[in-house]
Amino acid sequence: MRLHHTELSDRILGGWLGRIAGNMLGKPVERGDHWTRERIDRYLRRTDALPLTDYLPPPPADAQPGEFELRPEWPQCVRGRIRGSCRDDDIDYAVLGLHLLEAHGFGFTTEQVGAMWLRRLPYLQTFTAERVAYRNLVNGLKPPQTAVHENPYQDWIGALIRADIYGWTSPGDPVRAAALARRDAALSHHGTGVHAAMWAAALVAAAFTAQGPRAALDTALAQIPPDGRLARTVRRTAALHEAGAGWSETLTELTESTGDLHWIHAVPNAGVITAGLLHGAGDFTTTIALTVRGGLDTDSNGATAGSVAGVLCGAGAIPPQWTAPLRDQVRSAVIGFDRVRIGELAERTVRLAATV
């Protein structure tokens, strides 16, 4: 199914806006070992922000010292104070991936991904698996050794957050999206970490033509090994939803089954994203609100869920409280892209997608 140019443009802009808005929503509480589901909701009740229908409110004026330890960037990403997007790696990698495809086309190699990082991405703006891979590149290693040498983060969420651009540029083609994401992910991840990127890219690509989030999730699952822990967690989350379990009950079950994994590991975060998409039922605000309230890597999960929800509904259907404060502007550490317009990024993405 080939989308009309107008619809394609609206869906891709929806993906960019959704990713940025979801990231901004989750950024103040990004620390899963501290900001649990319970603590996030306690904060929202304390600030009279439940149900959550806008960006997080600032801390209450009478908060006690240490009561709410938001990330240092919180003054730039809470409601009433947002003046364009904050800089964040969840957005940097989407920007960098766009530049990679413009420079090298869809036949890019993993080595070219690494070279692009070295040219355009500051080392101190990388984290966990990406920082290890960056260091390995500087020390002369080549893929796949860059992903496995002294890298304890191979299964974490880093490659997943880099995958959206491959879905946006493969509308309705999850097989192609997963293959592109796999080539990118191999620079820094192995095994489950790579499969998580393939799943996310396929999920975004499927959202262009799927009849809702469940159909997109089912399509994305077909692109990863069915017996892996990632696929089993996503299937279990979907099964709980189908059986009528509530959102909170589902996440409690996920915590019990994946609680042995780090809060930045790809598997539990994929479960939170899946729950947010299913219980959000295609509504943009509900989807990103539930996903961020689910805890763990809140800004990354909000970004991915926001991207999928934005593609599903299109930019025109995203409520203005999420988009207006962004002022059509991205802050980015990617050299040459700071303060670029969101609309320009979307237009450049559409040009790539239209060649498919």
Number of C-alpha atoms within 10 A of each C-alpha: 8 11 14 9 13 9 13 20 23 20 30 30 27 27 33 29 27 31 31 30 29 32 31 32 30 28 28 25 27 22 20 16 12 15 23 18 17 12 15 18 19 15 21 18 13 13 15 12 16 14 12 19 15 19 23 23 21 17 19 12 7 6 10 9 7 7 9 17 14 18 13 9 12 22 17 18 27 20 19 13 14 18 15 22 24 22 20 19 23 25 26 24 24 21 23 24 22 22 19 19 18 15 12 12 12 15 9 16 18 20 18 15 20 21 16 16 22 15 10 15 21 13 14 8 14 18 14 16 26 24 17 23 31 24 15 22 21 14 10 9 15 16 18 17 18 27 26 20 15 13 20 13 24 28 24 26 28 29 30 29 25 25 31 33 28 33 34 33 27 26 28 23 24 29 20 21 31 30 17 26 28 26 18 26 30 26 29 32 32 21 12 23 27 28 28 33 33 33 32 32 36 36 33 37 31 31 32 31 18 18 12 18 24 20 14 24 24 16 20 25 22 14 22 19 14 12 8 13 14 24 24 16 21 23 18 18 25 22 13 17 19 12 9 10 16 14 21 14 13 21 22 14 16 21 15 9 13 17 12 9 13 17 20 21 21 27 27 28 30 24 28 30 28 26 28 29 29 21 21 21 15 20 18 27 22 18 26 37 25 24 35 30 25 29 29 27 26 31 29 31 32 34 32 32 35 33 34 37 34 35 32 27 21 24 23 12 14 20 13 12 14 21 18 12 19 22 13 18 19 24 18 23 22 22 12 9 17 15 15 15 17 20 17 13 21 22 16 13 24 22 14 18 20 16 8 11
